[in-house]
Amino acid sequence: MENTLSHRRIQLRISGKVQGVYYRSSASEKARVLGLHGTVRNLPTGDVELIAEGRSPDLESLIAWCKLGPPAAQVAAVDVRYEDATGEYRDFRVVRR
C-alpha cells in the first residue's frame, strides 16, 4: 500500500432496507472497481457495516454510491466515520456470519 498520508479509512453503517437486496455483493463490486480494500457485512440490527481503505476521492465515490445502493435497496441513512488507514486489508471481501 502507498504511504498512509494518501490513504484513509472509512467505517460506514448503512440503514434502511439494505439486507436481502444484494447490497453487500453490489457494494463489494463497487469497492473493487474503485481499488479499495476492506469488508462489508450484515449486522444483526438489519444494518450493513462497511469498512474501506484507499484514496480519499475513491472513498468519497463509494460513500456516494452507498447512499443509493443497488436498485432494490431503500437506504435511509449512511453514518460515516473517518479514521487513519491501517493497511490491514489486502482486498475487499463480503463477510458472512
N, C-alpha and C positions, 0 to 999 in steps of 0.2 A: 504494500500500500504506500502511496505517496506520503509526504510528511503530513502530520495531523493538522497543521495550520490550514491546509486547503480542504480538509475533510471535517465533517461534523457528524453528529448522531442525532436522530430524532426518535422519539418514542410517541406513538400515536395511540389513542384509544378512540375507536370509531363506534358510534352507537346508532341505533335505528334498526331497520330490517336489513341486517348485514350477515346473518348466518343462513345457510341453506340457499344462497343465491349466487354461488361461485365467487364470493368476494375474495376469499383467501387466494384461490388459484389465479384470479384475474390480477390481484394486487401483486402477487409474486411475479407474474409475467411482466407487468409494467415495471417493477423494480429491476428485473433482469435487463430489460431493454434499456433502462437508464444507467445500467452499470453499477447498481447499488448492491450492497451486501447486508444481510440481516435475516430476520424471521417475521412470520405473520402467523397468528394462531387465534382460535376461538377462545373466548373466556366463558366461564360458567354463567356469567351475568347476561349473556346474549350479545355482548360487545365483541369487537375484534381488536386485538393488540398487534401493532406493527412496530418493529424496531428496524431502522435502516441507517446505514453509514455510507457516506460518499460526499461528493462535491455539493456545496450549498445549492447551486442552481438546479441540480438534479433532484435533490431532496425537496426543493420547493415545487418542482413539477410533480413529484409523487404526492405531496400534500394536496395539490390542486386536484389530481386525479381521485384521491381518496375521498374528497368532498362530494364527488359524483358517484364513484364506484361503478360496477358493471350494471347493465341495463335493468336487471330485476331488483337491484338494491334500492332501498329508500334510506339514505343517510340523514340522520337527524343532527348529529354533531361530530366534529373531529377535534379532540383535545390534543394539543401539540406540546411536547416538552423537548427543548433543545439541550443537548449535552455535548461534551467533548467526545470525539471518536475514540474507541478503544482498540480497534483493529482486530477484534476477536472473531469476526466473521470472514469467511473466505468465499462465500457465495450467498444466494438468497434462497431460503427454504420455507416451506409450509410446515409448521409444527402441528402434529396431530396428537390429541390426548391419548 
